[in-house]
Amino acid sequence: MLVRLLYVSRAVNPHDHAATQSILDAAREHNIPNGVTGILCYGSGIYLQALEGGRQCINELYGHIVSDSRHKDVVLLHYEEITERRFGGWTMGQVNLNKLNASIVLKYSEKSELDPYSVSGEVSLALLEELMLTASIMGRD
């Protein structure tokens, strides 16, 4: 059974770029052998991440994320059973929202700053899909 999970969190230390890189490195190392795909957006100290894979694996992974000391204010935005992956080509793509055209973010929120805490999970998924379509995602491996 495939599922998709979307969560948002705040970086404990928003200016620690090494922490974000370590999250990406750990995700890529873990995800390949466990069949997990996804995307991680970060900017202004906020992480927005979509994960796809087997239900048990994704649930366990989310449990680790909630207890990860690099995150705080972790909120589950969306969880669903799926028939196919949207991020199947990505072990963990990344988007740096600090370098993104603000009009893309503004299309999905009240302000041009990323704030997934103030929008629905469906809106956040739509933003991620647009980022995919506009080739704003890097780090495909």
N, C-alpha and C positions, 0 to 999 in steps of 0.2 A: 504494500500500500504506500503510494507516494503522497507526501504532504508538502505544503509550502508554509513557512513561518516567516513573519515579518515582525521585527522588534526595533525599538529605538532605545538609545541609552546616551548618557553624557560621559565624556571622558573625565576621569578623576583629575588628570593633569592635561588640560586642553592644548598646552604648548609642547607637550612631549611627543615629538614626531616619531621617536624610536618606539613608543608604545603602540602607535598605530601600525608601524611596520611589523612589530612583533605579532600583532593580532593577525595581520595578513599572512605572515610567514607560517604561523601556527595553523591557520585555516587551510592554507594550501597543502601543508604537510598532512594534516588530518583528513582533508576532504577527498583527495584522490582515492586512497584505498577504501574509503567508506561510502563512496557513491554520492557525496554531497556536492551540490552546485549552489551558486549564489552570487551575490553582489554586496559590496560594502561601500556605502557613501559616508564621507566624513567632511565636516566643515563646522566652523564656529564651535568646536568642542562637542559636536553631536555625531553619533554613529547611527546610521539607518542601515539595517542589514536584512536581506531576504535570504533564506536558506531553503533548499529543496532536497528531498531524499526520502529514504524509508522512514516511516513514522517513529519507530523506536530510536533510531539513530538521531533524528532531528530533535526528538524530545530530550534525549540525554545530552545532546550538544547544547540545547537551550538551558538546561540545568547548570551546565558548566559556565555558560555565559553569565547567567544571573549571579553566580558566586565569584566571578572573575574580578579581582581587585582593581583592574584597569577601567571598569565600568561602574557607574552609579545610575540611579533612577531608571533602571531597566523596565520597559513597559512592552508587553505583548500587544501589537497593533492588529495582527491578522493571522489566522491559522485556518487552513483548509485542506481537505483531501483533494488531490489533483489527478487528472488523467495523463497529463504530460507536463514536462518542465518548460518554464519560460527562460530559464537561465542555464539550459543544458550544456551549452558550450563553455561554461565558466566554472572553474574550480573555486575561484573567488575573484571576480572582477572588482575594480575599485574606481571610485569617482572622488576627486577632490573638489568639493563644492565651493571652496574658496577661489577656485580658478574657473568656475562655471559662469556662463552668461546668466545674469540674474533674471532675465525675462523668462527663462525656462522654469525656474523655481516660482516666480511670481504667477505663472499660469495656474499653479496648483495651490496657492496659498494667499493669505491676505497681504503678506509682505514678501519682499524679495530675499528674505533670509529663511533658511531651512528651519522649520519648526514642526516636525512630525507629531509632536505632542498636541498640537492644536488642530490637526486634520484627521480624517478617517484613515484606516488602514488601506482602503480601496484607493483613496487619493494618493497615498504614498506609493502604492504599487504602480499606479498610472505614471507617476513621476519617474520611477525606476525604468519603466518600459520606454518612456520618451528618451531618457538618457541613453538607453540601448540603441534606439532608432537614430539618434543624432550623433552616434559614435563618440559620446562623451565619456565612455568607460574605457579604462586602460587595464593592463595587467591581466590578459585573458587566460593565462596559464593557471 
